[in-house]
Amino acid sequence: MSLGDDHGYGESSRGADDGTYGGYAGTGQTRTRLPDRATDPYGGAPRRPRSSSRSLVTIVGVIVLLIAAIAFANRGDDDTTNGTSAGDKAETAPTAASGERPVKSKTAGIPTGYAQSEQGAQSAATNYTSALGSDGMFNSAKRHQIVATIAAPDALQRLQTGFDDDYSAAFLKTLGLNDDGSAPSGSTFVNRTLPVGAKATSYNSDAATVEVWCNSLFGLTGENTTNPVTNGWFTVTLKLKWADGDWKVMETSQKTGPTPVNADDPVSGADEIGKAVEEFGGFTYAR
């Protein structure tokens, strides 16, 4: 189930006390060069012959400049900035537009080990939102592992109990899922939360509140499903604290939108959607 459904997060908060969430320009002039002669054909004073030594100096100068240019260009291969080689910069550029090194560790499949910074908090909130909006939340053992990984120690029990209540056996049955959260034979369960962006509404080195704008996919593929895969838009708010050397979740909440106008794209069949979900993997998000 996506975080945008009426169950799980819904419109209420998980853990909140109040229960709510330019070159040269053309001149038109042409310069005509006269033939190079020792004497002016119009009777003027003899022209000075060209100096061979001057030409030699010019050629040598050009060669020196070329050598310097080549050396400067090759210097980029070994250049380092802040102790990072060019090879490292190429590796981090696609996922760290800010220049900060993205996380490289995972716990229970969830990216962890964020920087104690505002950008680190945004990355943490985004990845945690993706985990909380995954199909793993519908399986008791996987859900406990997800929550234990992202929750602050003093919020773990409260969050765990709340999510267990949300994903009850009765709720799974209404979705057409098995007791363990798996899809019935012949169908594929789809639940993905796709963060679009994040912003910190408050931040200090010990605590942060981050909003994550998301799109989602949720439903069951299959010929006889009564819950076809649909998409939704919502914003998740996470209150984080710095604990045990990482950002951890204290509270979560959600509200609907912002929602764009739906495009007139043709709807894909259930088999195509199911295949896409199995073949296309998710991402690690970094701010």
N, C-alpha and C positions, 0 to 999 in steps of 0.2 A: 504494500500500500504506500502511496506517496504521502509526503507530509501534508499534502493539501486536502486530504480526505476528511470527512467528518469524524472519523475515528482516530485514535492515536493522538496526534497533536490537536487536530480540529481547530477551533477558534480559541481554545483555552490554552493556558500555559502549563508546561510540565515542570512543576516545582515552584511556581510563583505563588506568592501568598494571596494575591488578590484574585486569582483565577482568570486573568485576561492576557494578550500579546501585541640672370642675364647675359661680352665680345665687343667687337668694333662695330660702330654704326656706319652704314654706307654713306659716303659723302658725294658721290657722283663724279669725283675727279679721277682722271686717268693719267698716270705718269708714264712717259715714253722714254726709254733708255736709248741714247744714241750709241752708234758703234764705238767701241773703245779704240781710239787712235792716239798716237803720240803727239800729233799736231791737230789743232782745231781746223776743220775744213773751211771754216768761214773767216780765216785769217787772224784768229785770236792768238794769244800767247801759247807756246808749246805746253801741253799737259804733262804733268809729272808722271814718269813711268811708275807702275805699281811696285811696291816694295815686297820682295820675296820673303824678307825676314818678318814683315808684318803679317803676311799670310800664314807663316809657320806658327807664329805666336797664337794666331786665332784658332788654328787647327788643334794645337796643344790644349788651349783653353777649353774647347768643346769636349775633347776627350776626358779631361779632368772632371768636367761637370757631369758627363755620362757615368763615369766611375762612381762619383759621389752619389748620384741618384740611385744607381743599382745597389750600392751599399746600404743606403737608407731604406730602400724597399725590402731588402733581405732582413733588415733588423727587426721587422715585425714578427718574423717567425719565432724569435727567441725572446720577444719582449714579455715582461711580466708587469702586472699591475696589482698592487696590494698582495703580492705573493701568489698571484694566480697566473698560470701560464696561458698562452693563447688557446691551447687545446682545451683547457678547462673552461675558458670563456665561451667557446663554441658549444660546449656541452650544456652549460647552464642557460644560455640565452633563450632557447625556446620556451622554457618554463619559468623564467625569472626576469620578467621585463623590468623589474625594479633594480636588478643587479644583485639582489641578495641571493645567497646560495639556498636553493630549495631543500626541503627535507630529504634525507636519504635513508631513513629508517622506517620500519613498519612494525606495528604490534597487532597481532590478530588480523593482518591484512589491511590495517588502517594506518595511513601515514602519521607518524609521531615525531617528536623532537624538534619543536618549532623555536624560532628566535624569540627572545623576550622583547618584542617590539610590537608596534601597532600592526605592521604588515604580517608579522608572525601570528598575531591573534586572528587576523582576517583569514590567513591560510588555514589555521586550525579550525576555525568556525566553518569554513567552506567544506573541508574534508569531513568534518564530523557531521555536517548536515547531510552530505551524500551517504554516509554510513547509516545514519538514522533513517534515511529514506530508501533503504535497500530491501530486497526480499529476505535478507538474513534476519530482519526483525520479526518475521513471522514464525521462525523456528526458535523454540525456547532456549536451547543451548547456545545457538549463535547469537541470539539477542542478549543473553547474559554476558557473553564475551565482548560484544560491541559496547555495551553500556559500561562494563568494568574497565574497558580500555580508555574511554573518553571522559568518564565522570570524575569529578573531584572526590577525594576520599570521604569528605563529610557530606557529600550529596549522593553517594552511590546507592545506599539502601533506599532512599526516597525515590530516586529516579527508577531504580530497578522495579520497585513495587508498582509504581505508576504505569510503567510500560507493560508489565505483566498483566495488569488489569485491562489495559487497552486491547492487547492481543489475546483475548480469551478464546477458548475453544468454541464458544457460541459465535463469536465474531468471525472466526475463520470459516465456520460452517456457512454463514450467510454469504460469504464470498465464493463458495464452492471449492474451498481448499480442504485438504486432508488435515487430520489433527496435528500433524507435525509441520504444517505450513506449506507442504508440497502441493503441486498441481495434480489433479486427477489424470489418469492415463489418457493419452491422446491430446493433451493440451500443455501449454507452457505458461507459467505464471510470470508476469512482467511487473516489476516494481523498481523504477529507477528515478532518482532525483538528480536533476542536471543543473547545478548552480550556474547562473548567468553572470553574477557579479556580487561584490560584497562591499560594505562600508562599516566603519567603526563609528558608532554614535557616541561612545565615551571610551576613554582609555587612560590608564596609568600603568606603571610597571607591574602592578600586582593584580589588576582587574580590568576587564574590557567588556563592552557590550557590542556585539556585531550583528548586523542584519545581512542576510543572504537571500538574494532574489533568485528564484528557482523556476524551472520548468520540470514537468514530471511525466512519466509514462506509467500507467497502472491498469491492470486487467488480466484477463485470461484469453489466450488464443485457443482456437478449436472451433469445429463446426457447430457444436451444440452449446457453446458458452452463452450464458446470459449476462456476463460481465466482460464485454469486448474491451480491448486496450484503448484507452482514451488518454488525452493529455490535459494538463492543468498548469496554472500559474499561481504562485504564492510567495510570500516572504517569511522566512524563518528568523527569529531573533534568538540568539544564544548569549547568555551571561556566562563569562569565563573568569576563572581565577588562575594565577600562577601557582602551581602546586607540584611538588616533586620534580622540579626542573622542566616543566612543560605546561602548556595551556590545557586546562581541564574545564568541563562543563559543570555549571551550577544549576542553571535553569534553561528551559527551552520554551518557546511559544511561537505562534504562527498566525498570519492573517492572509486573506485572499488578495491576489494581484501583486503588482500591476499586470493587467492582462491585455495583450495586443489583439488586434483584429485577426481572426483566423483567415489563413490564405485559402485560395480555391484549389488546393492540391488534391488530386484524386486519392481516395482512401485505398491503402494497400490491404491485401487479403491477410487473413490470420496466419497462413503458412509463411508468408514473406516477413511479417512482423516477428514471428517466433524465431525464424532463421536469423534475422538481423540481431536479435537480442543475444542469441547464442554465439554469433560470430564477431560482433563488435564489442570490444572490451571497454571498460571505463577508464577514467583518468585520475591522476593525482593533481590536485589543484594547488597552485602557489601564487601568492599575490606579488 
